[in-house]
Amino acid sequence: MKGMTLDALAKRIAVRLKLKARAVRTVLASGKSDLPPAVVSQITEMARTLIHEELVRLDAKRHPEQ
C-alpha cells in the first residue's frame, strides 16, 4: 500500500498556498525557512490536515465498512 511522500505533500501544499514546493519541503523537513512565521504556520497546519485525511483514506481502504 502506497502512502503520500514528502514531495507529494509539499507539492499539494505549495499549489494551494501558491508557494514553491522547495520552500514548503524545507519547512516540512526542518521547520526552518525564510518565510514569514504565519506562512510556516499555514504550511504546518495544512500538512497536518492532509496527513490526517490520507490516514483516514488509507484506513477506510484497509477496513471497508461491511
mmCIF file as Biopython writes it, N, C-alpha, C and O atoms, coordinates in Angstrom:
data_model
#
loop_
_atom_site.group_PDB
_atom_site.id
_atom_site.type_symbol
_atom_site.label_atom_id
_atom_site.label_alt_id
_atom_site.label_comp_id
_atom_site.label_asym_id
_atom_site.label_entity_id
_atom_site.label_seq_id
_atom_site.pdbx_PDB_ins_code
_atom_site.Cartn_x
_atom_site.Cartn_y
_atom_site.Cartn_z
_atom_site.occupancy
_atom_site.B_iso_or_equiv
_atom_site.auth_seq_id
_atom_site.auth_asym_id
_atom_site.pdbx_PDB_model_num
ATOM 1   N N  . MET A ? 1  ? 0.844   -1.172 0.000  1.0 0.0 1  A 1 
ATOM 2   C CA . MET A ? 1  ? 0.000   0.000  0.000  1.0 0.0 1  A 1 
ATOM 3   C C  . MET A ? 1  ? 0.893   1.241  0.000  1.0 0.0 1  A 1 
ATOM 4   O O  . MET A ? 1  ? 1.804   1.347  0.821  1.0 0.0 1  A 1 
ATOM 5   N N  . LYS A ? 2  ? 0.643   2.160  -0.897 1.0 0.0 2  A 1 
ATOM 6   C CA . LYS A ? 2  ? 1.479   3.335  -1.034 1.0 0.0 2  A 1 
ATOM 7   C C  . LYS A ? 2  ? 0.820   4.533  -0.360 1.0 0.0 2  A 1 
ATOM 8   O O  . LYS A ? 2  ? -0.371  4.786  -0.544 1.0 0.0 2  A 1 
ATOM 9   N N  . GLY A ? 3  ? 1.600   5.260  0.414  1.0 0.0 3  A 1 
ATOM 10  C CA . GLY A ? 3  ? 1.110   6.466  1.072  1.0 0.0 3  A 1 
ATOM 11  C C  . GLY A ? 3  ? 1.666   7.698  0.377  1.0 0.0 3  A 1 
ATOM 12  O O  . GLY A ? 3  ? 2.296   7.605  -0.677 1.0 0.0 3  A 1 
ATOM 13  N N  . MET A ? 4  ? 1.427   8.830  0.971  1.0 0.0 4  A 1 
ATOM 14  C CA . MET A ? 4  ? 1.866   10.095 0.419  1.0 0.0 4  A 1 
ATOM 15  C C  . MET A ? 4  ? 3.331   10.349 0.799  1.0 0.0 4  A 1 
ATOM 16  O O  . MET A ? 4  ? 3.716   10.174 1.955  1.0 0.0 4  A 1 
ATOM 17  N N  . THR A ? 5  ? 4.125   10.752 -0.162 1.0 0.0 5  A 1 
ATOM 18  C CA . THR A ? 5  ? 5.529   11.070 0.108  1.0 0.0 5  A 1 
ATOM 19  C C  . THR A ? 5  ? 5.653   12.530 0.534  1.0 0.0 5  A 1 
ATOM 20  O O  . THR A ? 5  ? 4.727   13.321 0.350  1.0 0.0 5  A 1 
ATOM 21  N N  . LEU A ? 6  ? 6.795   12.877 1.098  1.0 0.0 6  A 1 
ATOM 22  C CA . LEU A ? 6  ? 7.051   14.258 1.498  1.0 0.0 6  A 1 
ATOM 23  C C  . LEU A ? 6  ? 6.981   15.180 0.288  1.0 0.0 6  A 1 
ATOM 24  O O  . LEU A ? 6  ? 6.438   16.282 0.372  1.0 0.0 6  A 1 
ATOM 25  N N  . ASP A ? 7  ? 7.534   14.725 -0.843 1.0 0.0 7  A 1 
ATOM 26  C CA . ASP A ? 7  ? 7.491   15.541 -2.057 1.0 0.0 7  A 1 
ATOM 27  C C  . ASP A ? 7  ? 6.060   15.788 -2.521 1.0 0.0 7  A 1 
ATOM 28  O O  . ASP A ? 7  ? 5.708   16.907 -2.892 1.0 0.0 7  A 1 
ATOM 29  N N  . ALA A ? 8  ? 5.236   14.742 -2.501 1.0 0.0 8  A 1 
ATOM 30  C CA . ALA A ? 8  ? 3.840   14.892 -2.925 1.0 0.0 8  A 1 
ATOM 31  C C  . ALA A ? 8  ? 3.087   15.824 -1.988 1.0 0.0 8  A 1 
ATOM 32  O O  . ALA A ? 8  ? 2.297   16.657 -2.431 1.0 0.0 8  A 1 
ATOM 33  N N  . LEU A ? 9  ? 3.334   15.679 -0.702 1.0 0.0 9  A 1 
ATOM 34  C CA . LEU A ? 9  ? 2.685   16.550 0.286  1.0 0.0 9  A 1 
ATOM 35  C C  . LEU A ? 9  ? 3.116   17.997 0.064  1.0 0.0 9  A 1 
ATOM 36  O O  . LEU A ? 9  ? 2.280   18.899 0.079  1.0 0.0 9  A 1 
ATOM 37  N N  . ALA A ? 10 ? 4.404   18.225 -0.139 1.0 0.0 10 A 1 
ATOM 38  C CA . ALA A ? 10 ? 4.920   19.572 -0.365 1.0 0.0 10 A 1 
ATOM 39  C C  . ALA A ? 10 ? 4.316   20.188 -1.619 1.0 0.0 10 A 1 
ATOM 40  O O  . ALA A ? 10 ? 3.966   21.368 -1.627 1.0 0.0 10 A 1 
ATOM 41  N N  . LYS A ? 11 ? 4.194   19.394 -2.679 1.0 0.0 11 A 1 
ATOM 42  C CA . LYS A ? 11 ? 3.626   19.906 -3.923 1.0 0.0 11 A 1 
ATOM 43  C C  . LYS A ? 11 ? 2.167   20.303 -3.740 1.0 0.0 11 A 1 
ATOM 44  O O  . LYS A ? 11 ? 1.748   21.351 -4.232 1.0 0.0 11 A 1 
ATOM 45  N N  . ARG A ? 12 ? 1.386   19.481 -3.038 1.0 0.0 12 A 1 
ATOM 46  C CA . ARG A ? 12 ? -0.037  19.797 -2.822 1.0 0.0 12 A 1 
ATOM 47  C C  . ARG A ? 12 ? -0.189  21.079 -2.018 1.0 0.0 12 A 1 
ATOM 48  O O  . ARG A ? 12 ? -1.024  21.924 -2.337 1.0 0.0 12 A 1 
ATOM 49  N N  . ILE A ? 13 ? 0.623   21.220 -0.973 1.0 0.0 13 A 1 
ATOM 50  C CA . ILE A ? 13 ? 0.550   22.421 -0.144 1.0 0.0 13 A 1 
ATOM 51  C C  . ILE A ? 13 ? 1.010   23.637 -0.947 1.0 0.0 13 A 1 
ATOM 52  O O  . ILE A ? 13 ? 0.392   24.699 -0.872 1.0 0.0 13 A 1 
ATOM 53  N N  . ALA A ? 14 ? 2.079   23.490 -1.705 1.0 0.0 14 A 1 
ATOM 54  C CA . ALA A ? 14 ? 2.604   24.603 -2.498 1.0 0.0 14 A 1 
ATOM 55  C C  . ALA A ? 14 ? 1.572   25.125 -3.489 1.0 0.0 14 A 1 
ATOM 56  O O  . ALA A ? 14 ? 1.426   26.334 -3.666 1.0 0.0 14 A 1 
ATOM 57  N N  . VAL A ? 15 ? 0.864   24.215 -4.128 1.0 0.0 15 A 1 
ATOM 58  C CA . VAL A ? 15 ? -0.165  24.627 -5.086 1.0 0.0 15 A 1 
ATOM 59  C C  . VAL A ? 15 ? -1.258  25.421 -4.375 1.0 0.0 15 A 1 
ATOM 60  O O  . VAL A ? 15 ? -1.677  26.473 -4.856 1.0 0.0 15 A 1 
ATOM 61  N N  . ARG A ? 16 ? -1.715  24.920 -3.239 1.0 0.0 16 A 1 
ATOM 62  C CA . ARG A ? 16 ? -2.803  25.588 -2.512 1.0 0.0 16 A 1 
ATOM 63  C C  . ARG A ? 16 ? -2.395  26.951 -1.972 1.0 0.0 16 A 1 
ATOM 64  O O  . ARG A ? 16 ? -3.203  27.880 -1.949 1.0 0.0 16 A 1 
ATOM 65  N N  . LEU A ? 17 ? -1.140  27.076 -1.536 1.0 0.0 17 A 1 
ATOM 66  C CA . LEU A ? 17 ? -0.678  28.337 -0.947 1.0 0.0 17 A 1 
ATOM 67  C C  . LEU A ? 17 ? 0.086   29.216 -1.937 1.0 0.0 17 A 1 
ATOM 68  O O  . LEU A ? 17 ? 0.573   30.289 -1.582 1.0 0.0 17 A 1 
ATOM 69  N N  . LYS A ? 18 ? 0.184   28.749 -3.176 1.0 0.0 18 A 1 
ATOM 70  C CA . LYS A ? 18 ? 0.886   29.475 -4.235 1.0 0.0 18 A 1 
ATOM 71  C C  . LYS A ? 18 ? 2.330   29.781 -3.822 1.0 0.0 18 A 1 
ATOM 72  O O  . LYS A ? 18 ? 2.796   30.918 -3.900 1.0 0.0 18 A 1 
ATOM 73  N N  . LEU A ? 19 ? 3.017   28.725 -3.382 1.0 0.0 19 A 1 
ATOM 74  C CA . LEU A ? 19 ? 4.420   28.812 -2.993 1.0 0.0 19 A 1 
ATOM 75  C C  . LEU A ? 19 ? 5.224   27.825 -3.818 1.0 0.0 19 A 1 
ATOM 76  O O  . LEU A ? 19 ? 4.659   27.004 -4.541 1.0 0.0 19 A 1 
ATOM 77  N N  . LYS A ? 20 ? 6.531   27.903 -3.711 1.0 0.0 20 A 1 
ATOM 78  C CA . LYS A ? 20 ? 7.387   26.926 -4.385 1.0 0.0 20 A 1 
ATOM 79  C C  . LYS A ? 20 ? 7.456   25.666 -3.537 1.0 0.0 20 A 1 
ATOM 80  O O  . LYS A ? 20 ? 7.578   25.735 -2.314 1.0 0.0 20 A 1 
ATOM 81  N N  . ALA A ? 21 ? 7.377   24.519 -4.194 1.0 0.0 21 A 1 
ATOM 82  C CA . ALA A ? 21 ? 7.400   23.240 -3.482 1.0 0.0 21 A 1 
ATOM 83  C C  . ALA A ? 21 ? 8.684   23.089 -2.672 1.0 0.0 21 A 1 
ATOM 84  O O  . ALA A ? 21 ? 8.672   22.504 -1.590 1.0 0.0 21 A 1 
ATOM 85  N N  . ARG A ? 22 ? 9.791   23.616 -3.195 1.0 0.0 22 A 1 
ATOM 86  C CA . ARG A ? 22 ? 11.063  23.526 -2.477 1.0 0.0 22 A 1 
ATOM 87  C C  . ARG A ? 22 ? 10.996  24.230 -1.129 1.0 0.0 22 A 1 
ATOM 88  O O  . ARG A ? 22 ? 11.517  23.719 -0.138 1.0 0.0 22 A 1 
ATOM 89  N N  . ALA A ? 23 ? 10.361  25.397 -1.081 1.0 0.0 23 A 1 
ATOM 90  C CA . ALA A ? 23 ? 10.234  26.144 0.170  1.0 0.0 23 A 1 
ATOM 91  C C  . ALA A ? 23 ? 9.348   25.391 1.157  1.0 0.0 23 A 1 
ATOM 92  O O  . ALA A ? 23 ? 9.641   25.341 2.352  1.0 0.0 23 A 1 
ATOM 93  N N  . VAL A ? 24 ? 8.276   24.815 0.657  1.0 0.0 24 A 1 
ATOM 94  C CA . VAL A ? 24 ? 7.369   24.050 1.515  1.0 0.0 24 A 1 
ATOM 95  C C  . VAL A ? 24 ? 8.077   22.807 2.044  1.0 0.0 24 A 1 
ATOM 96  O O  . VAL A ? 24 ? 7.952   22.475 3.223  1.0 0.0 24 A 1 
ATOM 97  N N  . ARG A ? 25 ? 8.812   22.126 1.187  1.0 0.0 25 A 1 
ATOM 98  C CA . ARG A ? 25 ? 9.547   20.927 1.587  1.0 0.0 25 A 1 
ATOM 99  C C  . ARG A ? 25 ? 10.575  21.262 2.675  1.0 0.0 25 A 1 
ATOM 100 O O  . ARG A ? 25 ? 10.774  20.480 3.605  1.0 0.0 25 A 1 
ATOM 101 N N  . THR A ? 26 ? 11.220  22.413 2.556  1.0 0.0 26 A 1 
ATOM 102 C CA . THR A ? 26 ? 12.189  22.855 3.571  1.0 0.0 26 A 1 
ATOM 103 C C  . THR A ? 26 ? 11.511  23.041 4.912  1.0 0.0 26 A 1 
ATOM 104 O O  . THR A ? 26 ? 12.039  22.616 5.939  1.0 0.0 26 A 1 
ATOM 105 N N  . VAL A ? 27 ? 10.352  23.667 4.914  1.0 0.0 27 A 1 
ATOM 106 C CA . VAL A ? 27 ? 9.606   23.877 6.163  1.0 0.0 27 A 1 
ATOM 107 C C  . VAL A ? 27 ? 9.195   22.535 6.760  1.0 0.0 27 A 1 
ATOM 108 O O  . VAL A ? 27 ? 9.340   22.325 7.965  1.0 0.0 27 A 1 
ATOM 109 N N  . LEU A ? 28 ? 8.691   21.636 5.939  1.0 0.0 28 A 1 
ATOM 110 C CA . LEU A ? 28 ? 8.242   20.336 6.438  1.0 0.0 28 A 1 
ATOM 111 C C  . LEU A ? 28 ? 9.404   19.493 6.966  1.0 0.0 28 A 1 
ATOM 112 O O  . LEU A ? 28 ? 9.251   18.765 7.947  1.0 0.0 28 A 1 
ATOM 113 N N  . ALA A ? 29 ? 10.543  19.591 6.325  1.0 0.0 29 A 1 
ATOM 114 C CA . ALA A ? 29 ? 11.685  18.770 6.708  1.0 0.0 29 A 1 
ATOM 115 C C  . ALA A ? 29 ? 12.408  19.307 7.945  1.0 0.0 29 A 1 
ATOM 116 O O  . ALA A ? 29 ? 12.874  18.530 8.779  1.0 0.0 29 A 1 
ATOM 117 N N  . SER A ? 30 ? 12.501  20.626 8.062  1.0 0.0 30 A 1 
ATOM 118 C CA . SER A ? 30 ? 13.308  21.168 9.155  1.0 0.0 30 A 1 
ATOM 119 C C  . SER A ? 30 ? 12.594  22.182 10.025 1.0 0.0 30 A 1 
ATOM 120 O O  . SER A ? 30 ? 13.040  22.459 11.138 1.0 0.0 30 A 1 
ATOM 121 N N  . GLY A ? 31 ? 11.499  22.740 9.544  1.0 0.0 31 A 1 
ATOM 122 C CA . GLY A ? 31 ? 10.791  23.762 10.305 1.0 0.0 31 A 1 
ATOM 123 C C  . GLY A ? 31 ? 11.439  25.128 10.195 1.0 0.0 31 A 1 
ATOM 124 O O  . GLY A ? 31 ? 10.909  26.106 10.723 1.0 0.0 31 A 1 
ATOM 125 N N  . LYS A ? 32 ? 12.579  25.212 9.517  1.0 0.0 32 A 1 
ATOM 126 C CA . LYS A ? 32 ? 13.284  26.488 9.352  1.0 0.0 32 A 1 
ATOM 127 C C  . LYS A ? 32 ? 13.122  26.971 7.928  1.0 0.0 32 A 1 
ATOM 128 O O  . LYS A ? 32 ? 13.168  26.193 6.975  1.0 0.0 32 A 1 
ATOM 129 N N  . SER A ? 33 ? 12.932  28.275 7.805  1.0 0.0 33 A 1 
ATOM 130 C CA . SER A ? 33 ? 12.722  28.849 6.489  1.0 0.0 33 A 1 
ATOM 131 C C  . SER A ? 33 ? 12.842  30.357 6.580  1.0 0.0 33 A 1 
ATOM 132 O O  . SER A ? 33 ? 12.800  30.938 7.665  1.0 0.0 33 A 1 
ATOM 133 N N  . ASP A ? 34 ? 12.993  30.982 5.421  1.0 0.0 34 A 1 
ATOM 134 C CA . ASP A ? 34 ? 12.989  32.442 5.348  1.0 0.0 34 A 1 
ATOM 135 C C  . ASP A ? 34 ? 11.565  32.980 5.222  1.0 0.0 34 A 1 
ATOM 136 O O  . ASP A ? 34 ? 11.357  34.192 5.161  1.0 0.0 34 A 1 
ATOM 137 N N  . LEU A ? 35 ? 10.598  32.085 5.185  1.0 0.0 35 A 1 
ATOM 138 C CA . LEU A ? 35 ? 9.203   32.508 5.057  1.0 0.0 35 A 1 
ATOM 139 C C  . LEU A ? 35 ? 8.713   33.124 6.363  1.0 0.0 35 A 1 
ATOM 140 O O  . LEU A ? 35 ? 9.227   32.806 7.436  1.0 0.0 35 A 1 
ATOM 141 N N  . PRO A ? 36 ? 7.720   34.006 6.272  1.0 0.0 36 A 1 
ATOM 142 C CA . PRO A ? 36 ? 7.151   34.591 7.495  1.0 0.0 36 A 1 
ATOM 143 C C  . PRO A ? 36 ? 6.540   33.516 8.400  1.0 0.0 36 A 1 
ATOM 144 O O  . PRO A ? 36 ? 6.037   32.506 7.907  1.0 0.0 36 A 1 
ATOM 145 N N  . PRO A ? 37 ? 6.580   33.727 9.710  1.0 0.0 37 A 1 
ATOM 146 C CA . PRO A ? 37 ? 6.028   32.735 10.643 1.0 0.0 37 A 1 
ATOM 147 C C  . PRO A ? 37 ? 4.579   32.357 10.361 1.0 0.0 37 A 1 
ATOM 148 O O  . PRO A ? 37 ? 4.194   31.206 10.569 1.0 0.0 37 A 1 
ATOM 149 N N  . ALA A ? 38 ? 3.777   33.292 9.898  1.0 0.0 38 A 1 
ATOM 150 C CA . ALA A ? 38 ? 2.374   32.985 9.593  1.0 0.0 38 A 1 
ATOM 151 C C  . ALA A ? 38 ? 2.277   31.977 8.448  1.0 0.0 38 A 1 
ATOM 152 O O  . ALA A ? 38 ? 1.413   31.100 8.468  1.0 0.0 38 A 1 
ATOM 153 N N  . VAL A ? 39 ? 3.150   32.094 7.459  1.0 0.0 39 A 1 
ATOM 154 C CA . VAL A ? 39 ? 3.139   31.163 6.327  1.0 0.0 39 A 1 
ATOM 155 C C  . VAL A ? 39 ? 3.625   29.791 6.782  1.0 0.0 39 A 1 
ATOM 156 O O  . VAL A ? 39 ? 3.067   28.769 6.381  1.0 0.0 39 A 1 
ATOM 157 N N  . VAL A ? 40 ? 4.657   29.766 7.615  1.0 0.0 40 A 1 
ATOM 158 C CA . VAL A ? 40 ? 5.161   28.490 8.153  1.0 0.0 40 A 1 
ATOM 159 C C  . VAL A ? 40 ? 4.047   27.803 8.933  1.0 0.0 40 A 1 
ATOM 160 O O  . VAL A ? 40 ? 3.876   26.588 8.832  1.0 0.0 40 A 1 
ATOM 161 N N  . SER A ? 41 ? 3.293   28.570 9.708  1.0 0.0 41 A 1 
ATOM 162 C CA . SER A ? 41 ? 2.172   28.022 10.466 1.0 0.0 41 A 1 
ATOM 163 C C  . SER A ? 41 ? 1.106   27.458 9.530  1.0 0.0 41 A 1 
ATOM 164 O O  . SER A ? 41 ? 0.562   26.384 9.787  1.0 0.0 41 A 1 
ATOM 165 N N  . GLN A ? 42 ? 0.806   28.172 8.451  1.0 0.0 42 A 1 
ATOM 166 C CA . GLN A ? 42 ? -0.174  27.690 7.471  1.0 0.0 42 A 1 
ATOM 167 C C  . GLN A ? 42 ? 0.288   26.371 6.852  1.0 0.0 42 A 1 
ATOM 168 O O  . GLN A ? 42 ? -0.503  25.441 6.692  1.0 0.0 42 A 1 
ATOM 169 N N  . ILE A ? 43 ? 1.557   26.300 6.508  1.0 0.0 43 A 1 
ATOM 170 C CA . ILE A ? 43 ? 2.106   25.083 5.907  1.0 0.0 43 A 1 
ATOM 171 C C  . ILE A ? 43 ? 1.982   23.921 6.884  1.0 0.0 43 A 1 
ATOM 172 O O  . ILE A ? 43 ? 1.563   22.827 6.507  1.0 0.0 43 A 1 
ATOM 173 N N  . THR A ? 44 ? 2.346   24.161 8.134  1.0 0.0 44 A 1 
ATOM 174 C CA . THR A ? 44 ? 2.290   23.118 9.154  1.0 0.0 44 A 1 
ATOM 175 C C  . THR A ? 44 ? 0.870   22.624 9.366  1.0 0.0 44 A 1 
ATOM 176 O O  . THR A ? 44 ? 0.636   21.417 9.429  1.0 0.0 44 A 1 
ATOM 177 N N  . GLU A ? 45 ? -0.077  23.541 9.477  1.0 0.0 45 A 1 
ATOM 178 C CA . GLU A ? 45 ? -1.474  23.158 9.684  1.0 0.0 45 A 1 
ATOM 179 C C  . GLU A ? 45 ? -2.031  22.404 8.480  1.0 0.0 45 A 1 
ATOM 180 O O  . GLU A ? 45 ? -2.751  21.417 8.633  1.0 0.0 45 A 1 
ATOM 181 N N  . MET A ? 46 ? -1.693  22.876 7.283  1.0 0.0 46 A 1 
ATOM 182 C CA . MET A ? 46 ? -2.182  22.196 6.095  1.0 0.0 46 A 1 
ATOM 183 C C  . MET A ? 46 ? -1.579  20.798 5.997  1.0 0.0 46 A 1 
ATOM 184 O O  . MET A ? 46 ? -2.264  19.859 5.592  1.0 0.0 46 A 1 
ATOM 185 N N  . ALA A ? 47 ? -0.315  20.650 6.360  1.0 0.0 47 A 1 
ATOM 186 C CA . ALA A ? 47 ? 0.319   19.329 6.339  1.0 0.0 47 A 1 
ATOM 187 C C  . ALA A ? 47 ? -0.385  18.395 7.308  1.0 0.0 47 A 1 
ATOM 188 O O  . ALA A ? 47 ? -0.653  17.242 6.969  1.0 0.0 47 A 1 
ATOM 189 N N  . ARG A ? 48 ? -0.687  18.873 8.505  1.0 0.0 48 A 1 
ATOM 190 C CA . ARG A ? 48 ? -1.411  18.045 9.480  1.0 0.0 48 A 1 
ATOM 191 C C  . ARG A ? 48 ? -2.754  17.599 8.918  1.0 0.0 48 A 1 
ATOM 192 O O  . ARG A ? 48 ? -3.128  16.433 9.043  1.0 0.0 48 A 1 
ATOM 193 N N  . THR A ? 49 ? -3.467  18.514 8.309  1.0 0.0 49 A 1 
ATOM 194 C CA . THR A ? 49 ? -4.780  18.197 7.750  1.0 0.0 49 A 1 
ATOM 195 C C  . THR A ? 49 ? -4.665  17.171 6.627  1.0 0.0 49 A 1 
ATOM 196 O O  . THR A ? 49 ? -5.410  16.191 6.597  1.0 0.0 49 A 1 
ATOM 197 N N  . LEU A ? 50 ? -3.737  17.394 5.710  1.0 0.0 50 A 1 
ATOM 198 C CA . LEU A ? 50 ? -3.584  16.470 4.586  1.0 0.0 50 A 1 
ATOM 199 C C  . LEU A ? 50 ? -3.116  15.092 5.045  1.0 0.0 50 A 1 
ATOM 200 O O  . LEU A ? 50 ? -3.563  14.077 4.511  1.0 0.0 50 A 1 
ATOM 201 N N  . ILE A ? 51 ? -2.226  15.050 6.022  1.0 0.0 51 A 1 
ATOM 202 C CA . ILE A ? 51 ? -1.766  13.764 6.541  1.0 0.0 51 A 1 
ATOM 203 C C  . ILE A ? 51 ? -2.915  13.034 7.223  1.0 0.0 51 A 1 
ATOM 204 O O  . ILE A ? 51 ? -3.074  11.825 7.052  1.0 0.0 51 A 1 
ATOM 205 N N  . HIS A ? 52 ? -3.713  13.759 7.991  1.0 0.0 52 A 1 
ATOM 206 C CA . HIS A ? 52 ? -4.871  13.149 8.647  1.0 0.0 52 A 1 
ATOM 207 C C  . HIS A ? 52 ? -5.842  12.590 7.605  1.0 0.0 52 A 1 
ATOM 208 O O  . HIS A ? 52 ? -6.324  11.466 7.743  1.0 0.0 52 A 1 
ATOM 209 N N  . GLU A ? 53 ? -6.126  13.371 6.568  1.0 0.0 53 A 1 
ATOM 210 C CA . GLU A ? 53 ? -7.023  12.906 5.506  1.0 0.0 53 A 1 
ATOM 211 C C  . GLU A ? 53 ? -6.474  11.654 4.826  1.0 0.0 53 A 1 
ATOM 212 O O  . GLU A ? 53 ? -7.227  10.733 4.507  1.0 0.0 53 A 1 
ATOM 213 N N  . GLU A ? 54 ? -5.161  11.623 4.605  1.0 0.0 54 A 1 
ATOM 214 C CA . GLU A ? 54 ? -4.540  10.464 3.967  1.0 0.0 54 A 1 
ATOM 215 C C  . GLU A ? 54 ? -4.649  9.238  4.870  1.0 0.0 54 A 1 
ATOM 216 O O  . GLU A ? 54 ? -4.930  8.141  4.387  1.0 0.0 54 A 1 
ATOM 217 N N  . LEU A ? 55 ? -4.430  9.408  6.167  1.0 0.0 55 A 1 
ATOM 218 C CA . LEU A ? 55 ? -4.554  8.292  7.101  1.0 0.0 55 A 1 
ATOM 219 C C  . LEU A ? 55 ? -5.981  7.758  7.150  1.0 0.0 55 A 1 
ATOM 220 O O  . LEU A ? 55 ? -6.190  6.546  7.195  1.0 0.0 55 A 1 
ATOM 221 N N  . VAL A ? 56 ? -6.946  8.641  7.141  1.0 0.0 56 A 1 
ATOM 222 C CA . VAL A ? 56 ? -8.355  8.227  7.133  1.0 0.0 56 A 1 
ATOM 223 C C  . VAL A ? 56 ? -8.665  7.468  5.849  1.0 0.0 56 A 1 
ATOM 224 O O  . VAL A ? 56 ? -9.350  6.446  5.879  1.0 0.0 56 A 1 
ATOM 225 N N  . ARG A ? 57 ? -8.159  7.969  4.718  1.0 0.0 57 A 1 
ATOM 226 C CA . ARG A ? 57 ? -8.389  7.312  3.428  1.0 0.0 57 A 1 
ATOM 227 C C  . ARG A ? 57 ? -7.766  5.912  3.427  1.0 0.0 57 A 1 
ATOM 228 O O  . ARG A ? 57 ? -8.400  4.945  3.003  1.0 0.0 57 A 1 
ATOM 229 N N  . LEU A ? 58 ? -6.527  5.812  3.902  1.0 0.0 58 A 1 
ATOM 230 C CA . LEU A ? 58 ? -5.865  4.509  3.932  1.0 0.0 58 A 1 
ATOM 231 C C  . LEU A ? 58 ? -6.557  3.546  4.886  1.0 0.0 58 A 1 
ATOM 232 O O  . LEU A ? 58 ? -6.670  2.355  4.597  1.0 0.0 58 A 1 
ATOM 233 N N  . ASP A ? 59 ? -7.017  4.056  6.015  1.0 0.0 59 A 1 
ATOM 234 C CA . ASP A ? 59 ? -7.721  3.218  6.981  1.0 0.0 59 A 1 
ATOM 235 C C  . ASP A ? 59 ? -9.034  2.704  6.384  1.0 0.0 59 A 1 
ATOM 236 O O  . ASP A ? 59 ? -9.381  1.535  6.553  1.0 0.0 59 A 1 
ATOM 237 N N  . ALA A ? 60 ? -9.757  3.577  5.689  1.0 0.0 60 A 1 
ATOM 238 C CA . ALA A ? 60 ? -11.014 3.178  5.061  1.0 0.0 60 A 1 
ATOM 239 C C  . ALA A ? 60 ? -10.781 2.141  3.971  1.0 0.0 60 A 1 
ATOM 240 O O  . ALA A ? 60 ? -11.591 1.233  3.781  1.0 0.0 60 A 1 
ATOM 241 N N  . LYS A ? 61 ? -9.679  2.282  3.264  1.0 0.0 61 A 1 
ATOM 242 C CA . LYS A ? 61 ? -9.346  1.318  2.230  1.0 0.0 61 A 1 
ATOM 243 C C  . LYS A ? 61 ? -8.972  -0.033 2.835  1.0 0.0 61 A 1 
ATOM 244 O O  . LYS A ? 61 ? -9.297  -1.088 2.290  1.0 0.0 61 A 1 
ATOM 245 N N  . ARG A ? 62 ? -8.298  0.024  3.950  1.0 0.0 62 A 1 
ATOM 246 C CA . ARG A ? 62 ? -7.856  -1.200 4.614  1.0 0.0 62 A 1 
ATOM 247 C C  . ARG A ? 62 ? -8.997  -1.892 5.359  1.0 0.0 62 A 1 
ATOM 248 O O  . ARG A ? 62 ? -9.042  -3.120 5.435  1.0 0.0 62 A 1 
ATOM 249 N N  . HIS A ? 63 ? -9.905  -1.106 5.900  1.0 0.0 63 A 1 
ATOM 250 C CA . HIS A ? 63 ? -11.026 -1.654 6.681  1.0 0.0 63 A 1 
ATOM 251 C C  . HIS A ? 63 ? -12.349 -1.126 6.122  1.0 0.0 63 A 1 
ATOM 252 O O  . HIS A ? 63 ? -12.990 -0.279 6.743  1.0 0.0 63 A 1 
ATOM 253 N N  . PRO A ? 64 ? -12.755 -1.619 4.960  1.0 0.0 64 A 1 
ATOM 254 C CA . PRO A ? 64 ? -14.008 -1.123 4.377  1.0 0.0 64 A 1 
ATOM 255 C C  . PRO A ? 64 ? -15.207 -1.498 5.260  1.0 0.0 64 A 1 
ATOM 256 O O  . PRO A ? 64 ? -15.242 -2.552 5.896  1.0 0.0 64 A 1 
ATOM 257 N N  . GLU A ? 65 ? -16.181 -0.586 5.266  1.0 0.0 65 A 1 
ATOM 258 C CA . GLU A ? 65 ? -17.382 -0.872 6.043  1.0 0.0 65 A 1 
ATOM 259 C C  . GLU A ? 65 ? -18.138 -2.028 5.413  1.0 0.0 65 A 1 
ATOM 260 O O  . GLU A ? 65 ? -18.197 -2.160 4.190  1.0 0.0 65 A 1 
ATOM 261 N N  . GLN A ? 66 ? -18.701 -2.842 6.248  1.0 0.0 66 A 1 
ATOM 262 C CA . GLN A ? 66 ? -19.392 -4.040 5.777  1.0 0.0 66 A 1 
ATOM 263 C C  . GLN A ? 66 ? -20.852 -3.745 5.540  1.0 0.0 66 A 1 
ATOM 264 O O  . GLN A ? 66 ? -21.604 -4.633 5.139  1.0 0.0 66 A 1 
#
